[in-house]
């Protein structure tokens, strides 16, 4: 029993000693010492203040048990510059009880690297707000500035110190606003966000911080208040871009005043409109508003009947611009009715797609070709699945490099479809085929390997001696020979980890990169026509920008409406056929065919 009692007492002493660490003592300059620390959860804490020889007990203090911080003042007989020892359990803390004038002299004489220690050691004399320093980003510069500052009296240190730090803080705020105006908002937010009265918690929840910095970049803000207001708007737009489904709808309606459009339930906006805008991202409310306006108009076209087709097109022409067609304007009224009727009963993904089909319909009407309303049910893309005969149905090589278009056997793509001419031309050259004997599925998504296969066939890059180099492509994959040929020819290099990205849907920006590389390998001369930046150019990856603007300037590819390119949207079979055929047209011209 005695051994157990000794062991328990020893453990108690060890615990008490371990919990004594972390106490600090500060002189007040008027005959007192302040001890701070955290209470012991199991024991009352006793303080004994002695002189430097430890022979004379001067004062005793005590605090109760707990887990909170405490501050205990102990008495010293007189104001002097002696060193005192405070014993706390088995620990001790020493403090020099300097006079206020001595503390001031030490502060003014302290070099920059020691200034913080002097301020902290004598903060009960100066009462300076040390928390102000924590807000300063460049603390080294702050210390340098303060070290060169002459404090005039112990009583004025706090006010002079705070004024000096306020100037430094203002300089950092000015630097932050200048960074934003120079297009370096990301760096400014990373360094200086704590200087502004903004919702940092909401900002921390934004996954893609560039949504916020893109909104702020390049803007000039007169002061903190103007920046804070803009930051709040940037947060809202970022939240809208990252929200999805019902959350996006609710957030859009809650911020419809910011967007500048009536998005309330009473406005009767179709779910598909919210879904299509939800799939995009924006760095301006104006761009989001424009996308809503265009999708609302496009939805009206997609839901129009033959009876309402012309009236809808005329009412929405300010947005759609489909009727701004010189050939259409020259038609008689009966033909105008016919071509408008022929445009409906289809589901257009973009305004550009509707415009392209309308132009074909108008051309046939102007050439006295009977206009038959499109009654086929358009194919809805089946996602990432593969079609028959290996992948996309694209054949190994073009058997007729200069072949003419021939009629198509497919029931799901009419002669009025905007991609019909391209599909027919590539089909005639055996570059593409259907997904079955009677279907082409123009809206079905294309995988990366399917588009590479198309380019290999179109540009004659097939090489039976090529070897597979991609880690995610096996020797029995249907696409292995085409990907190997593409790599050998320099059409694709794959990814940094050695993979190709097999099975992934092809994005519009990757389609542009591959198409531009195919043009380069074929020595095609693309017209250098200046093209305006797309409104969503901030979403275009750096590696794809040159290809997109080169092909856009040459008229090979277009945007999706509203000044947007939508670089990360998946590419359809119809889009791929259109781009490939436009490149082949240039190839024929260059060859004099």
C-alpha positions as CSV (number, residue, x, y, z in Angstrom):
1,X,0.0,0.0,0.0
2,X,2.9,2.4,0.9
3,X,4.5,1.7,-2.5
4,X,1.2,2.4,-4.3
5,X,0.7,5.7,-2.3
6,X,4.3,6.8,-3.2
7,X,3.7,6.0,-6.9
8,X,0.4,8.0,-6.9
9,X,2.0,11.0,-5.2
10,X,4.9,10.8,-7.7
11,X,2.6,10.7,-10.7
12,X,0.6,13.7,-9.2
13,X,3.9,15.7,-8.9
14,X,4.9,14.8,-12.4
15,X,1.6,15.9,-13.8
16,X,1.6,19.2,-11.8
17,X,5.2,19.9,-13.0
18,X,4.3,19.2,-16.6
19,X,1.4,21.5,-16.5
20,X,3.4,24.4,-15.1
21,X,5.1,25.1,-18.4
22,X,4.0,28.1,-20.4
23,X,3.8,30.8,-17.7
24,X,5.0,34.3,-18.4
25,X,5.8,37.2,-16.1
26,X,5.6,40.9,-17.0
27,X,6.7,44.0,-15.0
28,X,4.2,46.8,-14.7
29,X,6.8,49.5,-13.9
30,X,5.0,50.5,-10.7
31,X,6.0,47.9,-8.2
32,X,3.9,44.9,-9.5
33,X,4.4,41.8,-11.6
34,X,1.7,40.2,-13.7
35,X,1.8,36.5,-14.2
36,X,-0.2,34.9,-17.1
37,X,-0.8,31.3,-18.2
38,X,-3.5,28.6,-18.2
39,X,-5.0,27.1,-15.1
40,X,-4.3,23.6,-14.0
41,X,-7.4,21.4,-14.5
42,X,-6.6,19.3,-11.3
43,X,-4.7,21.5,-8.9
44,X,-4.8,25.0,-7.5
45,X,-1.7,26.9,-8.6
46,X,0.4,28.8,-6.1
47,X,3.0,31.5,-6.9
48,X,5.8,32.5,-4.7
49,X,7.7,35.7,-5.7
50,X,11.3,35.9,-4.2
51,X,14.3,38.1,-4.7
52,X,17.1,37.0,-7.0
53,X,18.9,35.2,-4.1
54,X,15.8,33.2,-3.4
55,X,16.3,34.0,0.3
56,X,13.5,36.5,0.7
57,X,9.8,35.8,0.1
58,X,8.1,38.9,-1.1
59,X,4.5,37.9,-2.1
60,X,2.3,34.9,-2.5
61,X,-0.5,34.4,-5.1
62,X,-2.9,31.6,-6.0
63,X,-5.4,30.7,-8.7
64,X,-8.0,28.0,-8.7
65,X,-8.4,24.9,-10.9
66,X,-9.8,25.2,-14.4
67,X,-8.9,25.1,-18.1
68,X,-9.1,28.8,-18.9
69,X,-6.4,31.4,-19.1
70,X,-5.6,33.7,-16.1
71,X,-3.7,36.9,-15.2
72,X,-2.5,37.3,-11.7
73,X,-0.9,40.4,-10.3
74,X,1.7,40.1,-7.5
75,X,3.1,42.9,-5.4
76,X,6.8,44.0,-5.3
77,X,7.9,46.3,-2.5
78,X,9.1,49.1,-4.7
79,X,9.7,50.1,-8.4
80,X,13.3,49.3,-9.2
81,X,15.4,47.5,-11.8
82,X,16.1,44.3,-9.8
83,X,15.5,40.7,-11.1
84,X,12.8,38.7,-9.2
85,X,12.1,35.0,-9.3
86,X,8.5,33.6,-9.3
87,X,8.3,29.9,-8.3
88,X,5.3,28.0,-9.7
89,X,5.4,24.4,-8.4
90,X,8.8,23.1,-9.4
91,X,9.1,25.6,-12.2
92,X,10.4,29.2,-12.0
93,X,10.1,32.4,-14.1
94,X,12.4,35.4,-13.8
95,X,11.3,38.9,-14.5
96,X,13.3,42.2,-14.5
97,X,11.2,44.9,-12.8
98,X,12.4,47.9,-14.9
99,X,11.3,51.4,-14.5
100,X,9.1,52.8,-17.3
101,X,11.9,55.2,-18.5
102,X,14.3,52.3,-18.7
103,X,11.8,50.2,-20.7
104,X,11.3,53.1,-23.1
105,X,15.1,53.5,-23.6
106,X,15.4,49.8,-24.3
107,X,12.6,49.9,-26.9
108,X,14.1,52.8,-28.8
109,X,17.5,51.2,-28.8
110,X,16.3,47.7,-29.8
111,X,17.3,46.5,-33.4
112,X,14.5,45.3,-35.7
113,X,15.1,41.6,-34.9
114,X,14.7,42.2,-31.1
115,X,11.9,44.8,-31.2
116,X,9.1,42.2,-30.9
117,X,10.7,40.7,-27.8
118,X,11.0,44.1,-26.1
119,X,7.4,45.0,-26.8
120,X,6.2,41.6,-25.6
121,X,8.3,41.7,-22.4
122,X,7.2,45.2,-21.4
123,X,3.6,45.1,-22.8
124,X,2.1,45.7,-19.3
125,X,4.1,49.0,-19.2
126,X,3.3,50.2,-22.7
127,X,-0.1,48.6,-23.2
128,X,0.5,48.4,-26.9
129,X,-1.9,46.2,-28.9
130,X,0.4,43.4,-30.1
131,X,-2.5,41.8,-32.1
132,X,-2.1,44.7,-34.6
133,X,1.2,43.2,-35.7
134,X,-0.3,39.9,-36.5
135,X,-2.4,41.5,-39.2
136,X,0.7,42.8,-41.0
137,X,1.8,40.5,-43.8
138,X,5.4,41.7,-44.2
139,X,6.4,41.6,-40.5
140,X,10.0,42.1,-41.3
141,X,9.3,45.4,-43.0
142,X,7.0,46.4,-40.1
143,X,9.8,45.7,-37.5
144,X,12.3,47.7,-39.7
145,X,9.8,50.6,-39.8
146,X,9.2,50.5,-36.0
147,X,12.9,50.1,-35.2
148,X,13.5,53.4,-36.9
149,X,10.7,55.1,-35.1
150,X,11.5,57.2,-32.0
151,X,8.9,56.6,-29.3
152,X,8.6,59.8,-27.2
153,X,7.2,58.6,-23.8
154,X,6.1,55.4,-22.1
155,X,2.5,56.7,-22.0
156,X,2.5,57.4,-25.8
157,X,4.0,54.2,-27.0
158,X,0.6,52.5,-27.6
159,X,-0.8,55.4,-29.7
160,X,2.4,55.9,-31.6
161,X,2.9,52.2,-32.2
162,X,-0.7,51.8,-33.4
163,X,-0.4,54.8,-35.7
164,X,2.9,53.4,-37.2
165,X,1.3,50.0,-37.8
166,X,-1.8,51.6,-39.3
167,X,0.4,53.3,-41.9
168,X,2.0,50.0,-42.8
169,X,-1.4,48.3,-42.9
170,X,-2.7,51.0,-45.3
171,X,0.3,50.6,-47.5
172,X,-0.4,46.9,-47.8
173,X,-4.0,47.5,-48.6
174,X,-2.9,49.9,-51.4
175,X,-0.5,47.2,-52.6
176,X,-3.4,44.7,-52.7
177,X,-5.7,47.0,-54.7
178,X,-2.8,47.7,-57.1
179,X,-2.2,43.9,-57.6
180,X,-5.9,43.4,-58.4
181,X,-5.9,46.2,-61.0
182,X,-2.7,44.7,-62.5
183,X,-4.5,41.4,-63.1
184,X,-2.8,39.7,-60.1
185,X,-5.9,39.2,-57.9
186,X,-5.0,35.6,-57.0
187,X,-1.8,36.8,-55.4
188,X,-3.5,39.7,-53.7
189,X,-6.2,37.4,-52.2
190,X,-3.6,34.9,-51.0
191,X,-1.5,37.6,-49.2
192,X,-3.8,40.4,-48.2
193,X,-7.4,39.0,-47.8
194,X,-7.2,39.4,-44.0
195,X,-7.0,43.2,-44.4
196,X,-10.5,43.4,-45.7
197,X,-13.9,43.1,-44.1
198,X,-15.1,40.2,-46.3
199,X,-16.7,36.7,-45.8
200,X,-13.5,34.6,-45.5
201,X,-15.5,31.6,-44.4
202,X,-17.6,31.6,-47.6
203,X,-14.5,32.2,-49.7
204,X,-12.8,29.2,-48.1
205,X,-15.7,27.0,-49.3
206,X,-15.1,28.0,-53.0
207,X,-13.4,25.1,-54.6
208,X,-12.1,27.0,-57.7
209,X,-10.7,30.3,-56.3
210,X,-10.0,31.5,-59.9
211,X,-13.8,32.1,-60.2
212,X,-13.3,34.9,-57.6
213,X,-10.0,36.3,-58.9
214,X,-11.2,36.3,-62.5
215,X,-14.1,38.5,-61.5
216,X,-11.8,41.0,-59.7
217,X,-8.9,41.0,-62.1
218,X,-8.1,44.2,-63.9
219,X,-10.6,46.3,-62.1
220,X,-9.6,49.5,-60.3
221,X,-11.1,50.0,-56.8
222,X,-10.8,53.4,-55.1
223,X,-10.8,52.1,-51.6
224,X,-11.4,49.1,-49.4
225,X,-15.1,49.5,-49.4
226,X,-15.3,49.4,-53.2
227,X,-13.2,46.2,-53.2
228,X,-15.2,44.6,-50.4
229,X,-18.4,45.2,-52.4
230,X,-16.9,43.7,-55.5
231,X,-15.6,40.8,-53.6
232,X,-19.1,40.0,-52.2
233,X,-20.4,40.0,-55.8
234,X,-17.5,37.7,-56.9
235,X,-18.4,35.3,-54.1
236,X,-22.0,35.2,-55.3
237,X,-21.0,34.5,-58.9
238,X,-18.5,31.8,-57.9
239,X,-21.2,30.1,-55.7
240,X,-23.5,30.2,-58.8
241,X,-20.8,28.6,-61.0
242,X,-20.2,25.8,-58.4
243,X,-23.8,25.1,-57.5
244,X,-25.8,22.5,-59.5
245,X,-29.3,21.3,-59.9
246,X,-31.9,22.7,-57.5
247,X,-29.2,24.5,-55.5
248,X,-28.3,26.4,-58.7
249,X,-31.9,27.3,-59.4
250,X,-32.5,28.5,-55.9
251,X,-29.3,30.6,-55.8
252,X,-30.0,32.1,-59.3
253,X,-33.5,33.1,-58.2
254,X,-32.2,34.5,-54.9
255,X,-29.7,36.7,-56.8
256,X,-31.8,37.5,-59.9
257,X,-31.3,41.2,-59.2
258,X,-27.5,40.8,-59.6
259,X,-28.0,38.8,-62.8
260,X,-30.4,41.4,-64.1
261,X,-33.2,39.0,-65.1
262,X,-36.5,37.8,-63.8
263,X,-35.8,34.2,-62.9
264,X,-38.7,33.8,-60.5
265,X,-41.1,30.9,-60.7
266,X,-43.7,33.2,-62.2
267,X,-41.4,33.7,-65.1
268,X,-42.0,30.1,-66.2
269,X,-38.4,29.4,-67.3
270,X,-38.0,25.8,-68.5
271,X,-35.8,23.5,-66.4
272,X,-33.6,22.8,-69.5
273,X,-32.7,26.5,-69.6
274,X,-31.5,26.4,-66.0
275,X,-29.7,23.1,-66.7
276,X,-27.8,24.5,-69.7
277,X,-26.7,27.7,-68.0
278,X,-25.8,25.6,-64.9
279,X,-23.3,23.7,-67.1
280,X,-21.4,26.9,-67.9
281,X,-19.1,29.1,-65.8
282,X,-18.8,32.9,-66.0
283,X,-16.6,35.7,-64.7
284,X,-19.3,38.4,-65.1
285,X,-23.0,38.6,-64.2
286,X,-23.6,40.2,-67.7
287,X,-22.3,37.0,-69.4
288,X,-24.6,34.8,-67.2
289,X,-27.6,37.1,-68.1
290,X,-26.8,36.8,-71.8
291,X,-26.6,33.0,-71.5
292,X,-30.0,32.9,-69.8
293,X,-31.5,35.2,-72.5
294,X,-30.1,33.1,-75.3
295,X,-31.2,29.8,-73.8
296,X,-34.7,31.1,-73.1
297,X,-35.0,32.2,-76.8
298,X,-33.5,28.9,-78.0
299,X,-35.9,26.9,-75.8
300,X,-38.8,28.9,-77.4
301,X,-37.5,27.8,-80.8
302,X,-37.1,24.2,-79.7
303,X,-40.7,24.0,-78.4
304,X,-42.3,25.9,-81.3
305,X,-44.7,24.2,-83.6
306,X,-45.0,24.5,-87.4
307,X,-47.9,26.9,-86.8
308,X,-45.9,29.2,-84.4
309,X,-42.5,28.7,-86.0
310,X,-42.3,32.0,-88.0
311,X,-43.8,34.1,-85.3
312,X,-41.4,32.7,-82.7
313,X,-38.4,33.3,-84.9
314,X,-39.5,36.8,-85.6
315,X,-40.2,37.6,-82.0
316,X,-36.9,36.1,-80.8
317,X,-34.7,37.3,-83.8
318,X,-33.2,40.1,-81.7
319,X,-31.5,37.3,-79.6
320,X,-31.3,34.4,-82.1
321,X,-30.5,36.4,-85.2
322,X,-31.6,33.5,-87.3
323,X,-33.6,35.5,-89.8
324,X,-30.8,38.0,-90.4
325,X,-30.1,36.1,-93.6
326,X,-30.0,38.0,-97.0
327,X,-31.2,34.9,-99.0
328,X,-34.1,34.5,-96.6
329,X,-35.1,38.1,-97.0
330,X,-35.4,37.7,-100.8
331,X,-37.8,34.7,-100.5
332,X,-41.5,35.2,-101.0
333,X,-43.8,35.0,-98.0
334,X,-44.9,31.4,-98.8
335,X,-41.3,30.1,-98.9
336,X,-40.5,32.1,-95.7
337,X,-43.3,30.2,-94.0
338,X,-42.0,26.9,-95.4
339,X,-38.4,27.3,-94.3
340,X,-39.5,28.5,-90.8
341,X,-41.7,25.4,-90.5
342,X,-38.8,23.2,-91.7
343,X,-36.6,24.5,-88.9
344,X,-38.7,23.3,-86.0
345,X,-39.3,19.8,-84.7
346,X,-35.6,19.6,-83.8
347,X,-33.7,20.0,-80.6
348,X,-30.9,22.4,-81.2
349,X,-28.1,22.4,-78.6
350,X,-26.9,25.9,-79.6
351,X,-28.0,29.0,-81.5
352,X,-25.2,28.4,-84.0
353,X,-26.5,24.9,-84.7
354,X,-29.9,26.3,-85.5
355,X,-28.4,29.0,-87.7
356,X,-26.4,26.5,-89.6
357,X,-29.4,24.3,-90.3
358,X,-31.5,27.3,-91.2
359,X,-28.9,28.4,-93.8
360,X,-29.0,25.0,-95.5
361,X,-32.8,25.1,-95.6
362,X,-32.8,28.6,-97.0
363,X,-30.2,27.7,-99.7
364,X,-32.3,24.7,-100.8
365,X,-35.5,26.9,-100.8
366,X,-33.7,29.5,-102.9
367,X,-32.6,26.9,-105.4
368,X,-36.3,25.8,-105.8
369,X,-35.6,22.6,-103.8
370,X,-38.9,21.5,-102.2
371,X,-38.8,22.3,-98.5
372,X,-40.2,19.5,-96.4
373,X,-40.7,20.1,-92.7
374,X,-38.3,18.0,-90.6
375,X,-40.4,15.2,-89.0
376,X,-37.6,13.0,-87.9
377,X,-37.0,12.5,-84.2
378,X,-33.4,13.8,-83.5
379,X,-31.2,11.4,-81.7
380,X,-30.3,12.2,-78.2
381,X,-26.6,11.4,-77.6
382,X,-26.1,8.1,-75.7
383,X,-23.2,9.4,-73.6
384,X,-19.9,7.6,-73.6
385,X,-20.9,4.3,-75.1
386,X,-19.2,2.9,-78.2
387,X,-21.0,2.3,-81.5
388,X,-20.9,-0.7,-83.8
389,X,-17.8,-1.8,-85.8
390,X,-15.3,-0.5,-83.3
391,X,-15.7,2.9,-81.7
392,X,-17.4,5.5,-83.8
393,X,-17.8,3.6,-87.1
394,X,-15.0,5.7,-88.6
395,X,-13.2,3.6,-91.2
396,X,-9.4,3.0,-91.3
397,X,-8.5,5.0,-94.4
398,X,-10.2,7.4,-96.8
399,X,-10.7,5.4,-100.0
400,X,-11.7,8.5,-101.9
401,X,-9.7,11.5,-100.6
402,X,-11.3,13.8,-103.1
403,X,-14.7,12.0,-103.3
404,X,-18.0,13.9,-103.7
405,X,-20.9,13.8,-101.3
406,X,-23.4,11.0,-101.7
407,X,-26.8,10.5,-100.2
408,X,-27.0,9.1,-96.7
409,X,-28.9,6.0,-95.6
410,X,-29.4,7.4,-92.1
411,X,-32.9,8.2,-90.8
412,X,-31.8,10.4,-87.9
413,X,-30.0,13.1,-89.9
414,X,-32.1,15.0,-92.5
415,X,-30.8,16.9,-95.5
416,X,-31.7,20.1,-93.6
417,X,-29.4,19.3,-90.7
418,X,-26.5,21.8,-90.3
419,X,-23.9,19.0,-90.4
420,X,-25.5,17.1,-93.3
421,X,-23.1,18.3,-96.0
422,X,-20.0,17.4,-93.8
423,X,-21.3,14.0,-92.8
424,X,-22.2,13.2,-96.4
425,X,-18.8,14.2,-97.7
426,X,-16.9,12.2,-95.1
427,X,-19.2,9.2,-95.6
428,X,-18.6,9.4,-99.4
429,X,-14.8,9.2,-98.7
430,X,-15.2,6.3,-96.2
431,X,-13.8,8.4,-93.4
432,X,-16.9,7.9,-91.3
433,X,-19.8,5.5,-91.2
434,X,-23.0,5.2,-89.2
435,X,-23.5,3.6,-85.8
436,X,-25.8,1.2,-87.6
437,X,-27.1,0.7,-91.1
438,X,-29.7,3.3,-90.6
439,X,-28.4,5.6,-87.9
440,X,-25.7,8.2,-87.6
441,X,-26.4,9.7,-84.1
442,X,-25.2,13.2,-84.8
443,X,-25.7,14.3,-81.2
444,X,-23.8,11.4,-79.7
445,X,-20.6,12.3,-77.8
446,X,-17.2,11.5,-79.3
447,X,-14.4,9.9,-77.4
448,X,-10.8,11.1,-77.7
449,X,-9.7,8.0,-79.7
450,X,-12.7,8.2,-82.0
451,X,-11.7,11.7,-83.2
452,X,-8.1,10.7,-83.5
453,X,-9.2,7.8,-85.7
454,X,-11.1,10.2,-87.9
455,X,-8.1,12.5,-88.4
456,X,-5.8,9.6,-89.1
457,X,-8.1,8.4,-91.8
458,X,-8.8,11.9,-93.2
459,X,-5.1,12.9,-93.5
460,X,-3.7,9.5,-94.5
461,X,-1.6,9.0,-91.4
462,X,-2.3,5.3,-90.9
463,X,1.0,3.4,-90.4
464,X,1.0,-0.4,-90.0
465,X,4.5,-0.3,-88.5
466,X,3.6,2.1,-85.7
467,X,4.0,0.8,-82.1
468,X,1.7,1.4,-79.1
469,X,3.2,3.7,-76.5
470,X,0.2,4.5,-74.3
471,X,-0.1,2.9,-70.9
472,X,-4.0,2.9,-70.9
473,X,-4.2,1.3,-74.4
474,X,-3.8,-2.5,-74.8
475,X,-2.8,-4.3,-77.9
476,X,-6.3,-5.8,-78.4
477,X,-8.1,-2.4,-78.2
478,X,-9.8,-1.5,-81.5
479,X,-8.1,1.9,-81.5
480,X,-4.5,0.8,-80.8
481,X,-3.3,1.0,-84.5
482,X,-4.8,4.4,-85.0
483,X,-3.4,5.8,-81.7
484,X,0.0,4.3,-82.5
485,X,-0.1,5.9,-86.0
486,X,-1.2,9.2,-84.5
487,X,1.7,9.2,-82.0
488,X,4.3,8.3,-84.7
489,X,3.0,11.1,-87.0
490,X,3.1,13.6,-84.1
491,X,-0.7,14.1,-84.1
492,X,-0.9,13.3,-80.4
493,X,1.7,13.0,-77.6
494,X,-0.6,11.8,-74.9
495,X,-0.3,12.9,-71.3
496,X,2.6,13.4,-69.0
497,X,1.9,10.1,-67.1
498,X,2.2,8.1,-70.3
499,X,-1.6,7.6,-70.8
500,X,-3.7,8.8,-73.7
501,X,-7.1,9.3,-71.9
502,X,-8.8,6.4,-73.7
503,X,-12.6,6.3,-73.3
504,X,-12.9,9.9,-72.2
505,X,-15.2,12.2,-74.1
506,X,-13.5,14.7,-76.3
507,X,-13.8,18.3,-75.2
508,X,-14.2,21.2,-77.7
509,X,-10.8,22.6,-76.8
510,X,-9.0,19.2,-77.2
511,X,-10.8,18.8,-80.6
512,X,-9.3,22.2,-81.6
513,X,-5.8,21.1,-80.5
514,X,-5.9,17.9,-82.5
515,X,-7.5,19.5,-85.5
516,X,-4.9,22.3,-85.6
517,X,-2.1,19.7,-85.3
518,X,-3.6,17.7,-88.1
519,X,-3.7,20.8,-90.3
520,X,-0.1,21.5,-89.5
521,X,1.0,18.0,-90.3
522,X,-0.8,18.4,-93.7
523,X,0.8,21.7,-94.3
524,X,-2.6,23.4,-94.6
525,X,-2.4,27.2,-94.8
526,X,-5.0,28.6,-92.5
527,X,-6.2,32.2,-93.2
528,X,-4.9,34.6,-90.6
529,X,-8.2,36.3,-89.9
530,X,-8.4,38.3,-86.6
531,X,-11.1,36.8,-84.3
532,X,-12.5,38.5,-81.2
533,X,-11.8,36.9,-77.9
534,X,-14.5,34.6,-76.6
535,X,-16.4,35.9,-73.5
536,X,-15.3,32.7,-71.7
537,X,-11.7,32.8,-72.8
538,X,-10.6,32.6,-69.1
539,X,-11.9,29.0,-69.2
540,X,-9.8,28.1,-72.2
541,X,-6.7,26.1,-71.1
542,X,-3.4,27.7,-72.0
543,X,-2.3,24.8,-74.1
544,X,-5.4,25.1,-76.3
545,X,-5.7,28.9,-76.8
546,X,-3.6,29.2,-79.9
547,X,-5.3,26.3,-81.6
548,X,-8.8,27.6,-80.9
549,X,-8.1,31.1,-82.1
550,X,-6.2,29.9,-85.2
551,X,-9.1,27.6,-86.2
552,X,-11.7,30.2,-85.3
553,X,-9.9,32.9,-87.3
554,X,-9.8,30.5,-90.3
555,X,-13.6,29.8,-90.0
556,X,-13.0,26.1,-89.2
557,X,-14.7,26.3,-85.8
558,X,-17.3,28.6,-84.3
559,X,-18.5,29.4,-80.8
560,X,-21.7,28.1,-79.2
561,X,-23.5,31.4,-79.1
562,X,-23.4,34.4,-76.8
563,X,-19.8,35.0,-77.6
564,X,-18.9,31.8,-75.8
565,X,-16.6,29.0,-77.0
566,X,-17.4,26.5,-74.1
567,X,-14.0,24.8,-74.3
568,X,-14.7,22.1,-71.8
569,X,-18.1,21.0,-73.3
570,X,-18.1,17.6,-74.8
571,X,-17.9,17.3,-78.6
572,X,-20.6,15.5,-80.7
573,X,-20.2,13.4,-83.8
574,X,-21.8,16.2,-85.9
575,X,-19.3,18.7,-84.5
576,X,-16.3,16.4,-85.2
577,X,-17.5,15.7,-88.8
578,X,-18.0,19.5,-89.5
579,X,-14.5,20.4,-88.3
580,X,-12.8,17.5,-90.1
581,X,-14.7,18.2,-93.4
582,X,-13.7,21.9,-93.2
583,X,-10.1,21.0,-92.9
584,X,-10.4,18.5,-95.9
585,X,-11.9,21.3,-98.0
586,X,-8.7,23.4,-97.4
587,X,-6.6,20.4,-98.2
588,X,-8.4,20.0,-101.6
589,X,-7.9,23.7,-102.4
590,X,-4.2,23.5,-101.5
591,X,-3.8,20.5,-103.8
592,X,-5.7,22.2,-106.6
593,X,-8.5,19.7,-106.6
